[in-house]
Each structure stands twice: as C-alpha cells, then as structure tokens.
C-alpha cells in the first residue's frame, strides 16, 4: 500500500530539521517522534536508519503504508 505522504518531503524534513523529528511528526508517528527528540535520534543512529529507510523506500507512515520518494 502506498502512503499519501511524500517520501521527498519526509527526506527534506529529516535532512533540515531532523533533530526535531519533523519527518516522524509528518507521517503521524507521534510516539516515536517524541522518543526521537528525547534520545537525540538514538544518538544519531536512529536518524541514519530513517535516512536509509526513506532513500530505499521502506519508510512507512502511521498506517503502515510505504512512502514513495518522488
């Protein structure tokens, strides 16, 4: 299933305001967004994993739908 959210927007949010977990708030993952902020993106590891998932097309929204990088 494809998400209505844009993978490109999520990628840009991660790159420019990733420290605020904007990409996770954008896709509706509010719980993990707060954890992301509190742990500084898992000390950066979580941010790198999110970056890889967005680029490879495996990042999902809160409903489990995949974001397309377009």
C-alpha positions as CSV (number, residue, x, y, z in Angstrom):
1,X,0.0,0.0,0.0
2,X,1.3,3.5,-0.9
3,X,1.1,6.4,1.5
4,X,-0.5,9.7,0.7
5,X,2.6,11.4,2.3
6,X,5.6,12.2,0.2
7,X,8.9,10.5,0.7
8,X,10.7,13.5,-0.7
9,X,9.1,15.8,1.9
10,X,10.0,13.3,4.7
11,X,13.6,13.2,3.4
12,X,13.9,17.0,3.3
13,X,12.4,17.3,6.8
14,X,14.9,14.7,8.1
15,X,17.8,16.5,6.5
16,X,16.9,20.0,7.6
17,X,15.0,19.7,10.8
18,X,15.7,16.1,11.7
19,X,16.7,17.0,15.3
20,X,13.1,18.0,15.9
21,X,11.8,14.6,14.4
22,X,9.8,16.6,11.9
23,X,9.8,13.7,9.5
24,X,8.2,11.4,12.1
25,X,5.6,14.0,13.0
26,X,4.9,14.5,9.3
27,X,3.9,10.8,8.8
28,X,1.9,10.6,12.0
29,X,4.3,8.7,14.2
30,X,3.9,11.0,17.2
31,X,5.1,8.5,19.9
32,X,8.3,7.6,18.2
33,X,8.8,11.3,17.3
34,X,8.9,12.2,20.9
35,X,11.3,9.4,21.7
36,X,13.4,10.5,18.8
37,X,13.7,14.0,20.3
38,X,14.4,12.7,23.8
39,X,17.1,10.4,22.7
40,X,18.6,12.8,20.2
41,X,17.7,10.5,17.3
42,X,19.0,7.5,19.2
43,X,22.4,9.3,19.4
44,X,22.2,9.7,15.6
45,X,21.9,6.0,14.8
46,X,18.1,6.2,14.5
47,X,18.4,9.2,12.2
48,X,20.8,7.3,9.9
49,X,18.4,4.3,9.9
50,X,15.5,6.6,9.0
51,X,17.6,8.2,6.2
52,X,18.4,4.8,4.8
53,X,14.8,3.6,5.0
54,X,13.5,6.8,3.3
55,X,16.0,6.5,0.5
56,X,15.4,2.8,-0.1
57,X,11.6,3.2,0.0
58,X,11.0,1.2,3.2
59,X,9.9,4.1,5.5
60,X,6.2,3.9,6.4
61,X,3.6,6.2,7.8
62,X,1.4,5.6,10.9
63,X,-0.9,3.2,9.0
64,X,2.0,1.1,7.6
65,X,1.8,2.5,4.1
66,X,5.1,3.0,2.3
67,X,6.3,6.5,1.4
68,X,7.5,6.9,-2.2
69,X,10.5,9.0,-2.9
70,X,9.3,11.1,-5.8
